[in-house]
Amino acid sequence: MKSYEHLFIDGQWAAPVKRGTFETVDPSNETVIARVAAATSEDIDRAVKAARKAFDEGPWPRMSGAERAAILRRIGKGIRDRLQELAEIEVRDNGKPLPEALWDLGDAAGCFEFYAGLAERLDRDAEKPVALSDDRFSSVARKEPVGVAGAIIPWNFPLLMAAWKVAPALAAGCTMVLKPSELTPLTALELAHIAAAADLPPGVLNIVTGLGHEAGAPLSEHPAIDKLAFTGSVPTGSRIMQAAARDIKNVSLELGGKSPFIVFADSDIDAAVEWIMFGIFWNQGEVCSATSRVLVQREIYARLVERLAEQTRKIKIGNGLEDGVLLGPLVSKGQYEKVLAAVERGKQEGARLVTGGSRPAHLDTGYFMEPVVFADVPELSSIWQEEIFGPVVCIRAFADEAEAVRSANDSRFGLAAAVMSRDDERCERVARALRAGIVWVNCSQPTFTEAPWGGYKQSGIGRELGEWGLNNYLETKQITRYSSDKPWGWYIR
Ligand code: NAD
C-alpha cells in the first residue's frame, strides 16, 4: 500500500502536526485502501503561511504569464503521462467506471493546458486603457492575481474538481491551499507529486488532506486567505460564505442542483432516452448538474417511461475496473444510505417506482444499487424538490410549453437544465426562459473547459471554466494618471 500519510506544504512532504490519519475506502468492496494524513488547524496555518509567503515574496505572481504557462503545461503532461494509473486510483477511491475516470483525467490535463493558454494571453491583455470623460487624466484597468486562494472540493470528480480550481488560480498568478474531500483524497496528493516534478515553486500549491470540520473549516476561516473557492453542498457552502463574511473574503461557490430536462413530444424517443440516461446515470448520478427531474410531454410520456425502464434494466453494474461496467458503487456508506432513504421516501410520497432501487443480486458487498426510475412524481414531493445525488431519475408529464417552463423553474436551484425538441425555435425560446447557468439543447451534461460553468439561485455564486474561471482569481486595479501640464489649482491657485 502506497503511503499517503503526508501533507504537501511549501514544496515539502510533512506529517500532520498531530500525526493523525483517516481511512479511505474502496466503495466496490468496502475495504480500506489507504490511510491518509488528517490535517488540523496547525497544519492549515502552516500551509496558508507558505502560500502567503509564496505570493508576497516568491516568484510566481511576478513571473510572466508565459513562464507560468510552461509549468502549467508540464503539470498537464504529468497527468497525461500517468493517465491510466491515476484513473485506476480514482476508480478505487471513488467507484466510478474506468472509462469515465479516464475521461475525467483527460479533461483535468486539458484544463491545465487550456489555462496555460489564458496565462499567456494575460501577458497581452492584462492591462487595458479606459476612456475617461476628463482628458487631463489617463487611465488603465489592470488585472492582477487576487492573492492566496483556499480551495475546498467534493468527491464526485476528485482530480477534475481540483484542476478546475488549481489551473485558473495558478494561471492568474495566485497561490493556493487545496483541501480535497476526505472520501477521495488520493489523486489530489498525486497531483502534488506532479506539480513538484513540473518545478512549481515551493508554496505555490499546498495540498492538505483532512476532514471538513478539522481542515476545511480552519481553511475557510483563516485570516491570511484572500479568496475562497468552494464546490460542494449548499449547507457547507452557506458555512463557507459565513466564514468569508467575517473578513470580507472574495468567495465563489459551486453548489448543488436539481436540474430539469424537458422533452417535447416531437423528440426521437431513443435519443431522449439516451440523453436522459447520460444525464442521470453517468458517474452514478453523483453529478451536481445531473438532470434528475425529467418533464415529458404527455403524448409520448407512457412510451418514453417504458423504453427508459427497459434500457435502465440493461445497465451493467459492478466494480468500475471491470470491462463493460456502466454503473459503479456509490462513493461511501453514508451516500449509499442517503440515496436508499430517498428512494424509500419517494415511494411513501406517492411516486411510482418503475424500476430499480434494490441491491443487484450478484453483488453482496459494496455500495451498489440498481438505478432507479420514478414516474408520476408529485411536484411537492421531496424527491422532486431535493437533490438526491445518486442514480435516481424522477419523471412527470406536462401538457404544454408554458407548464414545462413553469415546472422546470420551480426550484430553489438553478445550476443546469436541458431541453429536447425538433423545433429549433422552441428550443431557443425555452433555453432563454430557463433560470439556470447551463442549458443543454438536445443533449445533457457535455462539459467544455472553454465555456462558463456555474449556477443561478442556490446553486452558487460566480462561474468556473473558460475566461470566467480565470476572472475568479483576478482583481481589477485602475491606475489613473494626471497628465495635464496645468496645475490642479484647487487649494493652490
Ligand atoms: P460537502 O459540502 O459535504 O463537502 C465538500 C467539501 O467541503 C469536502 O472537502 C468537505 O470536507 C468540506 N467541508 C465539509 N464541512 C466543511 C466545513 N464546515 N468547512 C469547510 N469545509 C467543509 O459536499 P460533498 O458531499 O463532498 O459533495 C456533494 C455536493 O457537491 C453536492 O451537493 C453537489 O451538487 C455539489 N457539487 C457541485 C458541483 C458544481 O460544480 N456546482 C460540482 C460537484 C459537486
Residues whose N, C-alpha, C, O or C-beta is under 5 A from the ligand:
A	BS01	NAD	I152 I153 P154 W155 K179 P180 S181 E182 G210 L211 G212 H213 G216 A217 S220 T231 G232 S233 V234 T236 R239 E254 L255 G256 G257 C288 S459
